[in-house]
Amino acid sequence: MDIKAQEELFEKNWEHYSKIMLEDRVPLFDDNVIYSGRKLYDKNNPPFLASIVKVSPKLWENLQQIQAEFDRIDSRHTYFHPIYYHITLKEFGWEDQVDLKEITEKMTKILSDFPPFNLEIRGINCFERIIFAQVFDKKKYLESIFNKIFEEFPHLEKYFPFYLPHVSLTRIETTEARNIISKINEKYREVNIGSMKVEKIQIVSARPYLSVGRIEIKEHIELK
């Protein structure tokens, strides 16, 4: 997708999910979500492995300022620590069910075709329970990497018909978020957060049930 197509996709997403939040139709938080046969938030789980792009620290302050304003509006929600800001490419499964060496080898093969590239982070959007910053990729490298992952790992599921790169900022913990959505409409829908260069992809282990120690980097794969 070119930038215009990316913008249109983000706008359709906003129209759908912001309406749910403005009408106080956010579903109750469900800690029984199943991922790869297990409850995602069960503290007895091992971590799961995923490929991600870490967000450059030079953008942390801009993102935190937005989070801080949302927190002042409604402090009941979860505001993710900047050390965990990231753009997910794909989850591979629970650590005890997948092979880190195989994942690293296949991801290294995939990424050998990609040089370092730039991303633009601009505008705030939402899913049903997540407030996020939009990620624009002029050269469509993220989307290409995402698609190649499914070629190398055909058993993985696509949860959505398209790839929508984003940086999660806030998880909505109640059944309402209209005040935050109204603030986004007023001030942050098109906010310019900044640009960053992607020079490596990380393979990480993630524990969604933790506040501290949610993400541990296992491997770095450099783009050349």
C-alpha positions as a Markdown table, in Angstrom:
| # | Residue | x | y | z |
|---|---|---|---|---|
| 1 | Met | 0.0 | 0.0 | 0.0 |
| 2 | Asp | 1.2 | 3.5 | -0.7 |
| 3 | Ile | 0.9 | 6.3 | 1.9 |
| 4 | Lys | -2.6 | 7.3 | 0.7 |
| 5 | Ala | -3.9 | 3.8 | 0.9 |
| 6 | Gln | -2.4 | 3.5 | 4.4 |
| 7 | Glu | -4.1 | 6.7 | 5.4 |
| 8 | Glu | -7.4 | 5.4 | 4.1 |
| 9 | Leu | -7.1 | 2.1 | 5.9 |
| 10 | Phe | -6.3 | 3.9 | 9.2 |
| 11 | Glu | -9.3 | 6.2 | 8.7 |
| 12 | Lys | -11.7 | 3.3 | 8.1 |
| 13 | Asn | -10.3 | 1.7 | 11.3 |
| 14 | Trp | -10.9 | 4.9 | 13.2 |
| 15 | Glu | -14.4 | 5.4 | 11.9 |
| 16 | His | -15.3 | 1.9 | 13.1 |
| 17 | Tyr | -13.6 | 1.6 | 16.5 |
| 18 | Ser | -13.9 | 5.2 | 17.7 |
| 19 | Lys | -17.7 | 4.9 | 17.3 |
| 20 | Ile | -17.7 | 1.9 | 19.6 |
| 21 | Met | -15.8 | 3.9 | 22.2 |
| 22 | Leu | -17.8 | 7.1 | 21.8 |
| 23 | Glu | -21.0 | 5.1 | 22.4 |
| 24 | Asp | -19.7 | 3.4 | 25.5 |
| 25 | Arg | -19.8 | 0.0 | 23.8 |
| 26 | Val | -16.3 | -1.1 | 24.9 |
| 27 | Pro | -16.7 | -4.7 | 26.0 |
| 28 | Leu | -15.7 | -5.7 | 29.5 |
| 29 | Phe | -12.0 | -6.8 | 29.7 |
| 30 | Asp | -11.8 | -10.5 | 29.2 |
| 31 | Asp | -8.8 | -12.2 | 30.9 |
| 32 | Asn | -9.9 | -15.6 | 29.4 |
| 33 | Val | -8.6 | -14.7 | 25.9 |
| 34 | Ile | -7.1 | -17.8 | 24.3 |
| 35 | Tyr | -3.9 | -17.7 | 22.4 |
| 36 | Ser | -2.3 | -20.9 | 21.0 |
| 37 | Gly | -4.4 | -23.1 | 23.3 |
| 38 | Arg | -3.8 | -21.2 | 26.5 |
| 39 | Lys | -5.3 | -18.3 | 28.4 |
| 40 | Leu | -3.1 | -15.3 | 27.3 |
| 41 | Tyr | -3.0 | -13.6 | 30.7 |
| 42 | Asp | -2.3 | -16.7 | 32.8 |
| 43 | Lys | 0.8 | -16.0 | 34.9 |
| 44 | Asn | 1.7 | -19.7 | 34.7 |
| 45 | Asn | 2.4 | -19.4 | 31.0 |
| 46 | Pro | 5.8 | -19.3 | 29.5 |
| 47 | Pro | 6.5 | -16.2 | 27.4 |
| 48 | Phe | 5.6 | -16.3 | 23.7 |
| 49 | Leu | 8.0 | -15.4 | 20.9 |
| 50 | Ala | 7.4 | -12.6 | 18.5 |
| 51 | Ser | 9.2 | -10.4 | 15.9 |
| 52 | Ile | 9.1 | -6.7 | 16.6 |
| 53 | Val | 10.6 | -3.3 | 15.7 |
| 54 | Lys | 11.5 | -1.3 | 18.8 |
| 55 | Val | 10.5 | 2.4 | 18.8 |
| 56 | Ser | 13.5 | 4.8 | 18.8 |
| 57 | Pro | 14.0 | 6.4 | 22.2 |
| 58 | Lys | 14.1 | 9.8 | 20.5 |
| 59 | Leu | 10.3 | 9.5 | 20.0 |
| 60 | Trp | 9.5 | 8.3 | 23.6 |
| 61 | Glu | 8.9 | 11.8 | 25.0 |
| 62 | Asn | 6.4 | 12.8 | 22.3 |
| 63 | Leu | 4.5 | 9.6 | 22.9 |
| 64 | Gln | 4.6 | 9.9 | 26.6 |
| 65 | Gln | 3.3 | 13.4 | 26.5 |
| 66 | Ile | 0.2 | 12.1 | 24.7 |
| 67 | Gln | -0.1 | 9.3 | 27.2 |
| 68 | Ala | 0.1 | 11.7 | 30.1 |
| 69 | Glu | -2.8 | 13.8 | 28.8 |
| 70 | Phe | -4.9 | 10.7 | 28.4 |
| 71 | Asp | -3.9 | 9.6 | 31.9 |
| 72 | Arg | -5.1 | 13.0 | 33.3 |
| 73 | Ile | -8.4 | 12.5 | 31.5 |
| 74 | Asp | -8.9 | 8.9 | 32.8 |
| 75 | Ser | -6.3 | 7.2 | 35.0 |
| 76 | Arg | -8.2 | 3.9 | 35.2 |
| 77 | His | -6.5 | 2.5 | 32.1 |
| 78 | Thr | -3.1 | 0.9 | 31.5 |
| 79 | Tyr | -0.5 | 3.2 | 30.0 |
| 80 | Phe | 2.4 | 1.2 | 28.6 |
| 81 | His | 6.0 | 2.0 | 29.7 |
| 82 | Pro | 8.1 | 3.5 | 26.9 |
| 83 | Ile | 10.7 | 0.8 | 27.2 |
| 84 | Tyr | 8.1 | -1.5 | 25.7 |
| 85 | Tyr | 7.1 | 0.7 | 22.8 |
| 86 | His | 7.2 | -1.4 | 19.7 |
| 87 | Ile | 5.7 | -2.3 | 16.3 |
| 88 | Thr | 4.7 | -6.0 | 16.1 |
| 89 | Leu | 5.5 | -7.9 | 13.0 |
| 90 | Lys | 4.2 | -11.3 | 14.0 |
| 91 | Glu | 3.8 | -13.6 | 17.0 |
| 92 | Phe | 5.2 | -17.2 | 16.6 |
| 93 | Gly | 3.8 | -19.0 | 19.6 |
| 94 | Trp | 4.6 | -20.0 | 23.2 |
| 95 | Glu | 8.3 | -20.4 | 23.9 |
| 96 | Asp | 7.9 | -24.1 | 24.8 |
| 97 | Gln | 6.0 | -24.8 | 21.6 |
| 98 | Val | 8.3 | -23.2 | 19.0 |
| 99 | Asp | 12.0 | -23.3 | 18.1 |
| 100 | Leu | 13.9 | -20.0 | 18.7 |
| 101 | Lys | 16.8 | -21.2 | 16.5 |
| 102 | Glu | 14.5 | -22.0 | 13.6 |
| 103 | Ile | 12.7 | -18.7 | 13.9 |
| 104 | Thr | 15.9 | -16.8 | 14.0 |
| 105 | Glu | 17.3 | -18.6 | 10.9 |
| 106 | Lys | 14.1 | -18.0 | 8.9 |
| 107 | Met | 13.8 | -14.4 | 9.9 |
| 108 | Thr | 17.4 | -13.8 | 9.0 |
| 109 | Lys | 16.7 | -15.3 | 5.6 |
| 110 | Ile | 13.6 | -13.1 | 5.2 |
| 111 | Leu | 15.4 | -9.9 | 6.3 |
| 112 | Ser | 18.5 | -10.5 | 4.1 |
| 113 | Asp | 16.5 | -8.8 | 1.3 |
| 114 | Phe | 15.8 | -5.6 | 3.2 |
| 115 | Pro | 18.1 | -2.6 | 3.8 |
| 116 | Pro | 17.5 | -0.2 | 6.7 |
| 117 | Phe | 14.4 | 1.9 | 6.1 |
| 118 | Asn | 12.5 | 4.9 | 7.6 |
| 119 | Leu | 9.1 | 5.0 | 9.3 |
| 120 | Glu | 6.9 | 7.9 | 10.1 |
| 121 | Ile | 4.7 | 7.9 | 13.3 |
| 122 | Arg | 1.8 | 10.2 | 12.9 |
| 123 | Gly | -1.7 | 10.3 | 14.3 |
| 124 | Ile | -3.5 | 8.5 | 17.1 |
| 125 | Asn | -6.1 | 5.8 | 16.4 |
| 126 | Cys | -7.7 | 3.0 | 18.3 |
| 127 | Phe | -8.9 | -0.6 | 18.3 |
| 128 | Glu | -11.7 | -1.9 | 20.5 |
| 129 | Arg | -9.5 | -1.8 | 23.6 |
| 130 | Ile | -6.2 | -0.2 | 22.5 |
| 131 | Ile | -5.2 | 3.4 | 21.8 |
| 132 | Phe | -2.3 | 3.5 | 19.4 |
| 133 | Ala | 0.0 | 5.7 | 17.3 |
| 134 | Gln | -0.2 | 5.1 | 13.5 |
| 135 | Val | 2.9 | 3.9 | 11.7 |
| 136 | Phe | 3.5 | 4.8 | 8.0 |
| 137 | Asp | 5.9 | 3.0 | 5.8 |
| 138 | Lys | 6.6 | 4.8 | 2.5 |
| 139 | Lys | 8.5 | 1.8 | 1.0 |
| 140 | Lys | 6.0 | -0.8 | 2.3 |
| 141 | Tyr | 8.9 | -2.8 | 3.9 |
| 142 | Leu | 7.0 | -3.7 | 7.0 |
| 143 | Glu | 4.1 | -5.1 | 5.0 |
| 144 | Ser | 6.5 | -7.0 | 2.8 |
| 145 | Ile | 8.3 | -8.5 | 5.8 |
| 146 | Phe | 4.9 | -9.4 | 7.3 |
| 147 | Asn | 3.8 | -11.2 | 4.2 |
| 148 | Lys | 7.1 | -13.1 | 3.8 |
| 149 | Ile | 6.8 | -14.3 | 7.4 |
| 150 | Phe | 3.6 | -16.2 | 6.3 |
| 151 | Glu | 5.5 | -17.7 | 3.4 |
| 152 | Glu | 8.2 | -19.1 | 5.7 |
| 153 | Phe | 5.7 | -20.0 | 8.5 |
| 154 | Pro | 2.6 | -21.1 | 6.7 |
| 155 | His | 1.0 | -22.6 | 9.9 |
| 156 | Leu | 0.6 | -19.1 | 11.4 |
| 157 | Glu | -2.8 | -17.5 | 11.5 |
| 158 | Lys | -3.7 | -14.1 | 10.0 |
| 159 | Tyr | -6.0 | -12.5 | 12.6 |
| 160 | Phe | -6.9 | -9.6 | 10.2 |
| 161 | Pro | -7.1 | -9.4 | 6.4 |
| 162 | Phe | -4.5 | -6.6 | 6.3 |
| 163 | Tyr | -1.5 | -5.5 | 8.3 |
| 164 | Leu | -1.9 | -2.3 | 10.3 |
| 165 | Pro | 1.4 | -1.3 | 11.9 |
| 166 | His | 1.0 | 0.6 | 15.1 |
| 167 | Val | 2.5 | 1.5 | 18.5 |
| 168 | Ser | 0.2 | 0.6 | 21.4 |
| 169 | Leu | 0.0 | 3.3 | 24.1 |
| 170 | Thr | -3.0 | 2.6 | 26.2 |
| 171 | Arg | -5.1 | -0.5 | 27.1 |
| 172 | Ile | -8.7 | 0.5 | 27.9 |
| 173 | Glu | -9.7 | -1.3 | 31.2 |
| 174 | Thr | -13.3 | -0.1 | 31.6 |
| 175 | Thr | -16.4 | -0.1 | 29.4 |
| 176 | Glu | -15.9 | 3.6 | 28.5 |
| 177 | Ala | -13.3 | 5.7 | 26.8 |
| 178 | Arg | -15.3 | 8.4 | 25.1 |
| 179 | Asn | -13.4 | 11.3 | 26.9 |
| 180 | Ile | -10.1 | 10.0 | 25.5 |
| 181 | Ile | -11.6 | 9.5 | 22.0 |
| 182 | Ser | -13.0 | 13.1 | 22.1 |
| 183 | Lys | -9.6 | 14.4 | 23.0 |
| 184 | Ile | -8.0 | 12.5 | 20.1 |
| 185 | Asn | -10.5 | 14.0 | 17.7 |
| 186 | Glu | -9.9 | 17.5 | 19.2 |
| 187 | Lys | -6.1 | 17.4 | 19.3 |
| 188 | Tyr | -4.3 | 14.2 | 18.3 |
| 189 | Arg | -5.9 | 12.5 | 15.3 |
| 190 | Glu | -3.3 | 14.0 | 12.9 |
| 191 | Val | -0.5 | 14.8 | 15.4 |
| 192 | Asn | 3.1 | 14.5 | 14.0 |
| 193 | Ile | 5.1 | 12.3 | 16.4 |
| 194 | Gly | 8.3 | 11.9 | 14.4 |
| 195 | Ser | 10.3 | 9.6 | 12.2 |
| 196 | Met | 12.7 | 6.8 | 12.9 |
| 197 | Lys | 15.1 | 4.6 | 11.0 |
| 198 | Val | 14.8 | 0.8 | 11.3 |
| 199 | Glu | 18.2 | -0.9 | 11.3 |
| 200 | Lys | 17.3 | -4.2 | 13.0 |
| 201 | Ile | 14.4 | -6.5 | 13.8 |
| 202 | Gln | 14.2 | -8.1 | 17.3 |
| 203 | Ile | 13.0 | -11.5 | 18.2 |
| 204 | Val | 11.6 | -11.2 | 21.7 |
| 205 | Ser | 9.9 | -13.2 | 24.4 |
| 206 | Ala | 6.7 | -11.5 | 25.7 |
| 207 | Arg | 4.7 | -11.9 | 28.9 |
| 208 | Pro | 1.4 | -10.0 | 28.5 |
| 209 | Tyr | 0.5 | -10.6 | 32.1 |
| 210 | Leu | 3.4 | -8.6 | 33.5 |
| 211 | Ser | 3.8 | -4.8 | 33.9 |
| 212 | Val | 7.5 | -4.9 | 34.4 |
| 213 | Gly | 9.5 | -7.3 | 32.3 |
| 214 | Arg | 6.9 | -7.7 | 29.6 |
| 215 | Ile | 9.4 | -8.0 | 26.7 |
| 216 | Glu | 12.9 | -9.5 | 26.7 |
| 217 | Ile | 15.0 | -9.3 | 23.6 |
| 218 | Lys | 16.3 | -12.7 | 22.5 |
| 219 | Glu | 17.9 | -11.9 | 19.1 |
| 220 | His | 18.9 | -8.9 | 17.0 |
| 221 | Ile | 18.8 | -9.3 | 13.3 |
| 222 | Glu | 20.6 | -6.4 | 11.5 |
| 223 | Leu | 19.4 | -5.0 | 8.2 |
| 224 | Lys | 22.2 | -4.4 | 5.7 |
